[in-house]
Amino acid sequence: MSHKIVFLDRETLDADVRKPNFPHDYVEYAQSSVADVDERLKGATIAITNKVPLRAETLQHLPDLKLIAVAATGTDVIDKAYTTANGIIVSNIRNYAYNTLPEHVIALIFALRRNLVNYVDSVRKGRWQQANQFCYFDYPIYDIAGSTLGIIGYGALGKSIATRAEALGMKILVNDVVPGPNIVDIPTILRESDVVTLNLPLTPQTKNLIGAEQFASMKKTAILINTARGGIVDEQALADALRGGVIAGAGFDVLTVEPPKQGNVLLDPTIPNLIVTPHVAWASREAMQVLADQLVDNIDAFVAGEPRNVVTA
């Protein structure tokens, strides 16, 4: 059997994608809108998508589709209830960002705890030239060593962050859906941590997990890091908390809608001590190549009759 493979958003992956090990026709598109999908996946047996949504109303028009190979870990763009009910295999990418994402988290921690952005910006604006002494202390600086890191979501990435943080002398508190001897509840993490990092999927249970009530329970000197998914944090509540000094800072690599073509409350440059990066924590060159290789491994395994990294509803 010759398979037709269609990559709907090839532009999202800056890596070499090798040819699968079976007879196939391959078509790729830099980007695809939802309106494009029916026509582009017509006759396809294997679809590759990173962020193009594949919902029931689209999938029901694609009777030949057998595999959706997601070029990412998160599969919230896929209607998994439909795929599971209709025998369409969904595979995803796992454990590929074990260096790049934890390094991004650590970079955000350093930048915020040491107020690097504020100091760099103030120097650019001429503040140093106006100082009465060799330095100035307009923004508080806190040590990383000796501080407490709360990790909400203790899978492979959470554990990798913990390893790096421990090497820096941080105390670690963890919360996870999987019970364990060292798991603490989320209220304890929020109350006791100097830094909180979110590393869990967006689900109905985690949507707006962190809101105004949770911010009020945190230390005023605490910072929040989110490199997981937009929507886990109430964005308006975060903006209010930062403006009101309820917490000291935040570093976000994700927003509820990406790209934020209609704007987003967190893109207001007047919000203090907020760093927003454009969903690139995962995107080191090394990590993207691991992802691309695993993507094709998943496709090869499916065609060989041994599907791997299968995601169900």
Secondary structure, 3 states (H helix, E strand, C coil): CCEEEEECCHHHCCCCCCCCCCCEEEEECCCCCHHHHHHHCCCCCEEEECCCCECHHHHCCCCCCCEEEECCCCCCCECHHHHHHCCCEEECCCCCCCCHHHHHHHHHHHHHHCCHHHHHHHHHCCCHHHCCCCCCCCCCCCCCCCCEEEEECCCHHHHHHHHHHHHCCCEEEEECCCCCCCECCHHHHHHHCCEEEECCCCCCCCCCCECHHHHHHCCCCCEEEECCCCCCECHHHHHHHHHCCCCCEEEECCCCCCCCCCCCHHHCCCCCCEEECCCCCCCCHHHHHHHHHHHHHHHHHHHCCCCCCECCC
